[in-house]
Amino acid sequence: MKPKLYSFWRSSAAFRVRIALNLKGMDYQLIPVHLRKNGGEHLSDEYSNKNPNQLVPLFDDGKNSLHQSIAIIEYLNEIQTEPPLLPISAIDRAWVRALSMDIASDIHPIDNLRVLRYLEKQIGISSEAKDTWYQHWIEVGLTSLEKRLSVDARVGRFIFGNQPGLADICLVPQIFNALSSKMDLNPYPALMKIFDECMKLPAFINASWEKQIDAEGLNPAATPKK
């Protein structure tokens, strides 16, 4: 039986897992969970019983059920070691994990859909103020990453050397978000060079927004195609 990935096409976290599965060459069944329709399908009793934190992604291989994208990706990397998504040495693995968490822990959680909805619906901020919030925290995070990656000798075609890994998997969905919000990405040449290399690969292309069976309402100018 194919493992199941519960996903939403615009979810950065689900996007990460789709990339990882593709890089590993693992076949899977994608099950869309729409975060907007029907009051949010992730809030339904049916989905909440599967995943009490009511978020995507959820990975289910028939025996095990895992949530949290980074945990899922590390699990995939352990059960199928090739191609590796983390470096060999302990310090390089820690460096890649730290860069990944700069995105997955610092940028993404305060810019995700439920936070933005809360800011608008519960706090009552305007759409313009919400967009300012969104772009500010992406800029803070990407500026830090640009400073690190523009001077580190470990950077090659990808964040670590010439093979894509965990940090690239985290970077690409965040760049998609930045493009969608019409941010100026010229200040981030090192990041965009890596992004462009990633988007030459089928694993990234096929995981991207426009390739998903539940994709809708895409802005072609904000959706890179390689």
CYANA upper distance limits for C-alpha pairs under 8 A (distance plus 0.5 A):
  1 MET  CA     61 ASP  CA      8.29
  1 MET  CA     62 GLY  CA      7.93
  2 LYS  CA     27 ASP  CA      7.09
  2 LYS  CA     28 TYR  CA      5.59
  2 LYS  CA     29 GLN  CA      6.55
  2 LYS  CA     61 ASP  CA      7.39
  3 PRO  CA     27 ASP  CA      8.07
  3 PRO  CA     28 TYR  CA      5.53
  3 PRO  CA     29 GLN  CA      6.63
  3 PRO  CA     59 PHE  CA      7.63
  3 PRO  CA     60 ASP  CA      6.08
  3 PRO  CA     61 ASP  CA      4.48
  3 PRO  CA     62 GLY  CA      7.06
  4 LYS  CA     28 TYR  CA      6.24
  4 LYS  CA     29 GLN  CA      5.23
  4 LYS  CA     30 LEU  CA      6.40
  4 LYS  CA     31 ILE  CA      7.29
  4 LYS  CA     58 LEU  CA      8.49
  4 LYS  CA     59 PHE  CA      6.27
  4 LYS  CA     60 ASP  CA      5.58
  4 LYS  CA     61 ASP  CA      6.63
  5 LEU  CA     28 TYR  CA      7.39
  5 LEU  CA     29 GLN  CA      6.64
  5 LEU  CA     30 LEU  CA      5.42
  5 LEU  CA     31 ILE  CA      6.43
  5 LEU  CA     57 PRO  CA      7.18
  5 LEU  CA     58 LEU  CA      6.28
  5 LEU  CA     59 PHE  CA      5.21
  5 LEU  CA     60 ASP  CA      7.03
  6 TYR  CA     14 ALA  CA      8.36
  6 TYR  CA     30 LEU  CA      6.57
  6 TYR  CA     31 ILE  CA      5.20
  6 TYR  CA     32 PRO  CA      6.32
  6 TYR  CA     33 VAL  CA      6.74
  6 TYR  CA     56 VAL  CA      6.85
  6 TYR  CA     57 PRO  CA      5.86
  6 TYR  CA     58 LEU  CA      5.53
  6 TYR  CA     59 PHE  CA      6.95
  7 SER  CA     11 SER  CA      7.76
  7 SER  CA     14 ALA  CA      5.91
  7 SER  CA     15 PHE  CA      8.47
  7 SER  CA     30 LEU  CA      7.19
  7 SER  CA     31 ILE  CA      6.55
  7 SER  CA     32 PRO  CA      5.54
  7 SER  CA     33 VAL  CA      6.14
  7 SER  CA     56 VAL  CA      6.16
  7 SER  CA     57 PRO  CA      5.69
  7 SER  CA     58 LEU  CA      7.70
  8 PHE  CA     14 ALA  CA      7.10
  8 PHE  CA     32 PRO  CA      6.04
  8 PHE  CA     33 VAL  CA      5.93
  8 PHE  CA     34 HIS  CA      6.32
  8 PHE  CA     35 LEU  CA      7.45
  8 PHE  CA     56 VAL  CA      7.42
  8 PHE  CA     57 PRO  CA      8.19
  8 PHE  CA    214 ASP  CA      7.77
  9 TRP  CA     14 ALA  CA      8.03
  9 TRP  CA     15 PHE  CA      7.69
  9 TRP  CA     32 PRO  CA      8.16
  9 TRP  CA    208 SER  CA      8.40
  9 TRP  CA    209 TRP  CA      5.98
  9 TRP  CA    212 GLN  CA      6.39
  9 TRP  CA    213 ILE  CA      8.41
  9 TRP  CA    214 ASP  CA      6.59
  9 TRP  CA    215 ALA  CA      6.14
 10 ARG  CA     15 PHE  CA      7.96
 10 ARG  CA    209 TRP  CA      6.71
 10 ARG  CA    215 ALA  CA      8.28
 11 SER  CA     15 PHE  CA      6.55
 11 SER  CA     56 VAL  CA      7.77
 12 SER  CA     16 ARG  CA      6.83
 12 SER  CA    108 HIS  CA      8.35
 12 SER  CA    173 PRO  CA      5.73
 12 SER  CA    174 GLN  CA      7.32
 13 ALA  CA     17 VAL  CA      7.25
 13 ALA  CA     56 VAL  CA      7.50
 13 ALA  CA     57 PRO  CA      6.89
 13 ALA  CA     68 GLN  CA      8.18
 13 ALA  CA     69 SER  CA      6.00
 13 ALA  CA    104 ALA  CA      8.43
 13 ALA  CA    173 PRO  CA      8.48
 14 ALA  CA     18 ARG  CA      6.76
 14 ALA  CA     56 VAL  CA      6.62
 14 ALA  CA     57 PRO  CA      5.26
 14 ALA  CA     69 SER  CA      7.25
 15 PHE  CA     19 ILE  CA      6.82
 15 PHE  CA    173 PRO  CA      6.87
 15 PHE  CA    207 ALA  CA      6.73
 15 PHE  CA    208 SER  CA      7.36
 15 PHE  CA    209 TRP  CA      8.41
 16 ARG  CA     20 ALA  CA      6.85
 16 ARG  CA     69 SER  CA      7.24
 16 ARG  CA     73 ILE  CA      8.48
 16 ARG  CA    169 ILE  CA      5.88
 16 ARG  CA    170 CYS  CA      6.46
 16 ARG  CA    173 PRO  CA      7.42
 17 VAL  CA     21 LEU  CA      6.61
 17 VAL  CA     57 PRO  CA      8.10
 17 VAL  CA     69 SER  CA      6.52
 17 VAL  CA     72 ILE  CA      7.60
 17 VAL  CA     73 ILE  CA      6.64
 18 ARG  CA     22 ASN  CA      6.68
 18 ARG  CA    207 ALA  CA      5.79
 19 ILE  CA     23 LEU  CA      6.60
 19 ILE  CA    169 ILE  CA      6.90
 19 ILE  CA    203 ALA  CA      6.14
 19 ILE  CA    204 PHE  CA      5.98
 19 ILE  CA    206 ASN  CA      8.37
 19 ILE  CA    207 ALA  CA      5.88
 20 ALA  CA     24 LYS  CA      6.67
 20 ALA  CA     73 ILE  CA      6.77
 20 ALA  CA     76 LEU  CA      8.23
 20 ALA  CA    169 ILE  CA      7.49
 20 ALA  CA    203 ALA  CA      8.31
 21 LEU  CA     25 GLY  CA      6.61
 21 LEU  CA     26 MET  CA      5.77
 21 LEU  CA     27 ASP  CA      7.92
 21 LEU  CA     28 TYR  CA      8.40
 21 LEU  CA     76 LEU  CA      8.06
 22 ASN  CA     26 MET  CA      6.66
 22 ASN  CA     27 ASP  CA      8.38
 22 ASN  CA    203 ALA  CA      5.26
 22 ASN  CA    204 PHE  CA      8.09
 22 ASN  CA    206 ASN  CA      8.32
 22 ASN  CA    207 ALA  CA      7.93
 23 LEU  CA     83 PRO  CA      7.79
 23 LEU  CA    203 ALA  CA      5.85
 24 LYS  CA     76 LEU  CA      8.46
 24 LYS  CA     80 GLN  CA      7.74
 24 LYS  CA     82 GLU  CA      7.22
 24 LYS  CA     83 PRO  CA      6.78
 32 PRO  CA    213 ILE  CA      8.35
 32 PRO  CA    214 ASP  CA      6.89
 33 VAL  CA     41 GLU  CA      6.25
 33 VAL  CA     42 HIS  CA      6.67
 33 VAL  CA     56 VAL  CA      8.17
 34 HIS  CA     40 GLY  CA      6.63
 34 HIS  CA     41 GLU  CA      5.89
 34 HIS  CA     42 HIS  CA      7.45
 35 LEU  CA     39 GLY  CA      8.21
 35 LEU  CA     40 GLY  CA      4.91
 35 LEU  CA     41 GLU  CA      6.28
 35 LEU  CA     42 HIS  CA      6.56
 36 ARG  CA     40 GLY  CA      5.08
 36 ARG  CA     41 GLU  CA      7.73
 37 LYS  CA     41 GLU  CA      7.06
 39 GLY  CA     43 LEU  CA      8.05
 40 GLY  CA     44 SER  CA      7.79
 41 GLU  CA     47 TYR  CA      7.75
 42 HIS  CA     47 TYR  CA      6.19
 42 HIS  CA     48 SER  CA      7.21
 42 HIS  CA     54 GLN  CA      5.72
 42 HIS  CA     55 LEU  CA      6.73
 42 HIS  CA     56 VAL  CA      8.10
 43 LEU  CA     47 TYR  CA      7.25
 43 LEU  CA     48 SER  CA      6.64
 43 LEU  CA     54 GLN  CA      6.29
 44 SER  CA     48 SER  CA      6.45
 45 ASP  CA     49 ASN  CA      6.45
 46 GLU  CA     50 LYS  CA      7.39
 47 TYR  CA     51 ASN  CA      6.59
 47 TYR  CA     52 PRO  CA      8.35
 47 TYR  CA     54 GLN  CA      7.58
 48 SER  CA     52 PRO  CA      5.18
 48 SER  CA     53 ASN  CA      7.59
 48 SER  CA     54 GLN  CA      5.98
 51 ASN  CA     55 LEU  CA      7.68
 51 ASN  CA     58 LEU  CA      7.55
 51 ASN  CA     67 HIS  CA      7.78
 56 VAL  CA     67 HIS  CA      7.96
 56 VAL  CA     68 GLN  CA      8.28
 57 PRO  CA     67 HIS  CA      6.71
 57 PRO  CA     68 GLN  CA      7.20
 57 PRO  CA     69 SER  CA      6.97
 58 LEU  CA     65 SER  CA      7.54
 58 LEU  CA     66 LEU  CA      6.34
 58 LEU  CA     67 HIS  CA      5.26
 58 LEU  CA     68 GLN  CA      7.81
 59 PHE  CA     65 SER  CA      6.12
 59 PHE  CA     66 LEU  CA      5.65
 59 PHE  CA     67 HIS  CA      6.87
 59 PHE  CA     72 ILE  CA      7.54
 60 ASP  CA     64 ASN  CA      6.20
 60 ASP  CA     65 SER  CA      4.84
 60 ASP  CA     66 LEU  CA      6.93
 61 ASP  CA     65 SER  CA      7.19
 66 LEU  CA     71 ALA  CA      8.05
 66 LEU  CA     72 ILE  CA      6.72
 67 HIS  CA     71 ALA  CA      7.66
 67 HIS  CA     72 ILE  CA      7.14
 68 GLN  CA     72 ILE  CA      6.79
 69 SER  CA     73 ILE  CA      6.60
 70 ILE  CA     74 GLU  CA      6.64
 71 ALA  CA     75 TYR  CA      6.60
 72 ILE  CA     76 LEU  CA      6.71
 73 ILE  CA     77 ASN  CA      6.66
 73 ILE  CA    166 LEU  CA      8.34
 74 GLU  CA     78 GLU  CA      6.77
 75 TYR  CA     79 ILE  CA      6.78
 76 LEU  CA     80 GLN  CA      6.46
 76 LEU  CA     81 THR  CA      8.46
 77 ASN  CA     81 THR  CA      5.85
 77 ASN  CA     82 GLU  CA      8.09
 77 ASN  CA     84 PRO  CA      6.96
 77 ASN  CA     85 LEU  CA      6.88
 84 PRO  CA    165 GLY  CA      7.71
 85 LEU  CA    164 PRO  CA      7.46
 85 LEU  CA    165 GLY  CA      4.60
 85 LEU  CA    166 LEU  CA      5.88
 86 LEU  CA     93 ARG  CA      6.24
 86 LEU  CA     96 VAL  CA      7.70
 86 LEU  CA    165 GLY  CA      6.47
 86 LEU  CA    166 LEU  CA      6.88
 87 PRO  CA     92 ASP  CA      6.37
 87 PRO  CA     93 ARG  CA      5.73
 87 PRO  CA     96 VAL  CA      8.40
 87 PRO  CA    160 PHE  CA      8.30
 88 ILE  CA     92 ASP  CA      7.70
 88 ILE  CA     93 ARG  CA      7.40
 89 SER  CA     93 ARG  CA      6.67
 90 ALA  CA     94 ALA  CA      6.66
 91 ILE  CA     95 TRP  CA      6.67
 92 ASP  CA     96 VAL  CA      6.68
 93 ARG  CA     97 ARG  CA      6.60
 94 ALA  CA     98 ALA  CA      6.54
 95 TRP  CA     99 LEU  CA      6.84
 96 VAL  CA    100 SER  CA      6.65
 96 VAL  CA    160 PHE  CA      7.88
 96 VAL  CA    166 LEU  CA      7.48
 96 VAL  CA    167 ALA  CA      6.31
 97 ARG  CA    101 MET  CA      6.60
 97 ARG  CA    166 LEU  CA      7.83
 97 ARG  CA    167 ALA  CA      7.44
 98 ALA  CA    102 ASP  CA      6.71
 99 LEU  CA    103 ILE  CA      7.42
 99 LEU  CA    145 LEU  CA      7.84
 99 LEU  CA    167 ALA  CA      6.61
100 SER  CA    104 ALA  CA      6.59
100 SER  CA    166 LEU  CA      7.12
100 SER  CA    167 ALA  CA      5.08
100 SER  CA    168 ASP  CA      8.41
100 SER  CA    170 CYS  CA      6.33
100 SER  CA    171 LEU  CA      8.04
101 MET  CA    105 SER  CA      5.41
101 MET  CA    106 ASP  CA      7.30
102 ASP  CA    106 ASP  CA      5.69
102 ASP  CA    107 ILE  CA      7.21
102 ASP  CA    141 GLY  CA      7.37
102 ASP  CA    145 LEU  CA      8.38
103 ILE  CA    107 ILE  CA      5.48
103 ILE  CA    108 HIS  CA      6.51
103 ILE  CA    141 GLY  CA      7.47
103 ILE  CA    170 CYS  CA      7.00
103 ILE  CA    171 LEU  CA      7.50
103 ILE  CA    174 GLN  CA      7.94
104 ALA  CA    108 HIS  CA      5.90
104 ALA  CA    109 PRO  CA      7.55
104 ALA  CA    170 CYS  CA      7.29
105 SER  CA    109 PRO  CA      6.65
106 ASP  CA    110 ILE  CA      7.81
106 ASP  CA    141 GLY  CA      7.77
107 ILE  CA    111 ASP  CA      7.05
107 ILE  CA    137 TRP  CA      6.56
107 ILE  CA    138 ILE  CA      6.44
107 ILE  CA    141 GLY  CA      6.45
108 HIS  CA    112 ASN  CA      6.34
108 HIS  CA    174 GLN  CA      8.20
109 PRO  CA    115 VAL  CA      8.22
110 ILE  CA    115 VAL  CA      6.65
110 ILE  CA    116 LEU  CA      8.49
110 ILE  CA    137 TRP  CA      8.28
111 ASP  CA    115 VAL  CA      6.78
111 ASP  CA    116 LEU  CA      6.91
111 ASP  CA    133 TRP  CA      8.45
111 ASP  CA    134 TYR  CA      6.11
111 ASP  CA    137 TRP  CA      7.91
112 ASN  CA    116 LEU  CA      6.82
113 LEU  CA    117 ARG  CA      6.53
114 ARG  CA    118 TYR  CA      6.62
115 VAL  CA    119 LEU  CA      6.74
116 LEU  CA    120 GLU  CA      6.88
116 LEU  CA    130 LYS  CA      7.21
117 ARG  CA    121 LYS  CA      6.30
117 ARG  CA    122 GLN  CA      8.25
118 TYR  CA    122 GLN  CA      5.58
118 TYR  CA    123 ILE  CA      6.98
119 LEU  CA    123 ILE  CA      5.40
119 LEU  CA    124 GLY  CA      6.71
119 LEU  CA    125 ILE  CA      6.43
119 LEU  CA    130 LYS  CA      7.47
120 GLU  CA    124 GLY  CA      5.25
120 GLU  CA    125 ILE  CA      5.48
120 GLU  CA    126 SER  CA      6.91
120 GLU  CA    127 SER  CA      7.52
120 GLU  CA    130 LYS  CA      7.55
121 LYS  CA    125 ILE  CA      8.26
125 ILE  CA    129 ALA  CA      6.61
125 ILE  CA    130 LYS  CA      7.05
126 SER  CA    130 LYS  CA      6.68
127 SER  CA    131 ASP  CA      6.74
128 GLU  CA    132 THR  CA      6.78
129 ALA  CA    133 TRP  CA      6.72
130 LYS  CA    134 TYR  CA      6.68
131 ASP  CA    135 GLN  CA      6.67
131 ASP  CA    181 SER  CA      8.35
132 THR  CA    136 HIS  CA      6.46
133 TRP  CA    137 TRP  CA      6.99
134 TYR  CA    138 ILE  CA      7.06
135 GLN  CA    139 GLU  CA      6.51
135 GLN  CA    178 ALA  CA      7.92
135 GLN  CA    181 SER  CA      7.86
135 GLN  CA    183 MET  CA      7.62
136 HIS  CA    140 VAL  CA      6.73
137 TRP  CA    141 GLY  CA      6.73
138 ILE  CA    142 LEU  CA      6.47
138 ILE  CA    178 ALA  CA      7.62
139 GLU  CA    143 THR  CA      6.33
140 VAL  CA    144 SER  CA      7.00
141 GLY  CA    145 LEU  CA      6.90
142 LEU  CA    146 GLU  CA      6.46
142 LEU  CA    188 TYR  CA      7.83
143 THR  CA    147 LYS  CA      6.79
143 THR  CA    187 PRO  CA      8.50
143 THR  CA    188 TYR  CA      7.71
144 SER  CA    148 ARG  CA      6.96
145 LEU  CA    149 LEU  CA      6.52
145 LEU  CA    191 LEU  CA      8.18
146 GLU  CA    150 SER  CA      6.26
146 GLU  CA    188 TYR  CA      6.31
146 GLU  CA    189 PRO  CA      8.19
146 GLU  CA    190 ALA  CA      6.63
146 GLU  CA    191 LEU  CA      6.63
147 LYS  CA    151 VAL  CA      7.43
148 ARG  CA    152 ASP  CA      6.75
149 LEU  CA    155 VAL  CA      7.01
149 LEU  CA    159 ILE  CA      7.79
149 LEU  CA    190 ALA  CA      7.05
149 LEU  CA    191 LEU  CA      8.00
150 SER  CA    190 ALA  CA      6.07
154 ARG  CA    159 ILE  CA      7.83
154 ARG  CA    160 PHE  CA      5.97
154 ARG  CA    161 GLY  CA      6.39
155 VAL  CA    159 ILE  CA      5.36
155 VAL  CA    160 PHE  CA      5.42
155 VAL  CA    161 GLY  CA      5.79
156 GLY  CA    160 PHE  CA      6.63
156 GLY  CA    161 GLY  CA      4.67
156 GLY  CA    162 ASN  CA      5.79
157 ARG  CA    161 GLY  CA      6.70
157 ARG  CA    162 ASN  CA      5.38
157 ARG  CA    163 GLN  CA      7.88
157 ARG  CA    193 LYS  CA      8.41
157 ARG  CA    194 ILE  CA      6.65
157 ARG  CA    197 GLU  CA      7.05
158 PHE  CA    162 ASN  CA      5.95
158 PHE  CA    163 GLN  CA      6.68
158 PHE  CA    164 PRO  CA      6.14
158 PHE  CA    165 GLY  CA      8.45
158 PHE  CA    168 ASP  CA      7.33
158 PHE  CA    194 ILE  CA      5.76
158 PHE  CA    197 GLU  CA      7.57
158 PHE  CA    198 CYS  CA      7.92
159 ILE  CA    164 PRO  CA      7.73
159 ILE  CA    165 GLY  CA      8.21
159 ILE  CA    167 ALA  CA      7.11
159 ILE  CA    168 ASP  CA      6.71
159 ILE  CA    194 ILE  CA      7.32
160 PHE  CA    164 PRO  CA      7.78
160 PHE  CA    165 GLY  CA      7.85
164 PRO  CA    168 ASP  CA      6.43
164 PRO  CA    169 ILE  CA      8.03
164 PRO  CA    198 CYS  CA      7.80
165 GLY  CA    169 ILE  CA      6.74
166 LEU  CA    170 CYS  CA      6.94
167 ALA  CA    171 LEU  CA      6.62
168 ASP  CA    172 VAL  CA      6.69
168 ASP  CA    194 ILE  CA      8.27
168 ASP  CA    195 PHE  CA      8.26
168 ASP  CA    198 CYS  CA      7.94
169 ILE  CA    173 PRO  CA      7.95
170 CYS  CA    174 GLN  CA      7.36
171 LEU  CA    175 ILE  CA      6.82
171 LEU  CA    195 PHE  CA      8.00
172 VAL  CA    176 PHE  CA      6.84
172 VAL  CA    195 PHE  CA      6.54
172 VAL  CA    198 CYS  CA      8.05
173 PRO  CA    177 ASN  CA      6.88
174 GLN  CA    178 ALA  CA      6.81
175 ILE  CA    179 LEU  CA      6.61
175 ILE  CA    195 PHE  CA      8.11
176 PHE  CA    180 SER  CA      6.62
176 PHE  CA    222 ALA  CA      7.75
176 PHE  CA    223 THR  CA      7.43
176 PHE  CA    224 PRO  CA      8.40
177 ASN  CA    181 SER  CA      6.80
178 ALA  CA    182 LYS  CA      6.94
178 ALA  CA    183 MET  CA      6.02
178 ALA  CA    185 LEU  CA      8.34
179 LEU  CA    183 MET  CA      6.32
179 LEU  CA    184 ASP  CA      8.46
179 LEU  CA    185 LEU  CA      8.30
179 LEU  CA    222 ALA  CA      5.60
179 LEU  CA    223 THR  CA      7.91
180 SER  CA    219 ASN  CA      8.06
180 SER  CA    222 ALA  CA      5.31
180 SER  CA    223 THR  CA      7.81
182 LYS  CA    222 ALA  CA      7.82
185 LEU  CA    189 PRO  CA      8.21
185 LEU  CA    192 MET  CA      8.11
188 TYR  CA    192 MET  CA      6.65
189 PRO  CA    193 LYS  CA      6.50
190 ALA  CA    194 ILE  CA      7.02
191 LEU  CA    195 PHE  CA      6.62
192 MET  CA    196 ASP  CA      6.49
193 LYS  CA    197 GLU  CA      6.91
194 ILE  CA    198 CYS  CA      6.75
195 PHE  CA    199 MET  CA      6.70
196 ASP  CA    200 LYS  CA      7.13
197 GLU  CA    201 LEU  CA      7.90
198 CYS  CA    204 PHE  CA      6.84
199 MET  CA    204 PHE  CA      6.27
199 MET  CA    205 ILE  CA      6.35
199 MET  CA    224 PRO  CA      8.39
199 MET  CA    225 LYS  CA      7.96
199 MET  CA    226 LYS  CA      6.41
200 LYS  CA    204 PHE  CA      8.18
200 LYS  CA    205 ILE  CA      7.77
200 LYS  CA    226 LYS  CA      6.17
201 LEU  CA    205 ILE  CA      6.73
202 PRO  CA    206 ASN  CA      6.17
203 ALA  CA    207 ALA  CA      6.84
204 PHE  CA    208 SER  CA      6.75
205 ILE  CA    211 LYS  CA      8.06
205 ILE  CA    225 LYS  CA      8.03
205 ILE  CA    226 LYS  CA      7.91
206 ASN  CA    211 LYS  CA      6.17
206 ASN  CA    212 GLN  CA      8.37
207 ALA  CA    211 LYS  CA      7.01
207 ALA  CA    212 GLN  CA      7.65
208 SER  CA    212 GLN  CA      7.48
209 TRP  CA    215 ALA  CA      6.73
209 TRP  CA    223 THR  CA      8.10
210 GLU  CA    215 ALA  CA      6.27
210 GLU  CA    216 GLU  CA      8.39
210 GLU  CA    218 LEU  CA      7.63
210 GLU  CA    223 THR  CA      7.96
211 LYS  CA    215 ALA  CA      7.64
218 LEU  CA    222 ALA  CA      8.42
218 LEU  CA    223 THR  CA      7.88
219 ASN  CA    223 THR  CA      6.94
220 PRO  CA    224 PRO  CA      8.08
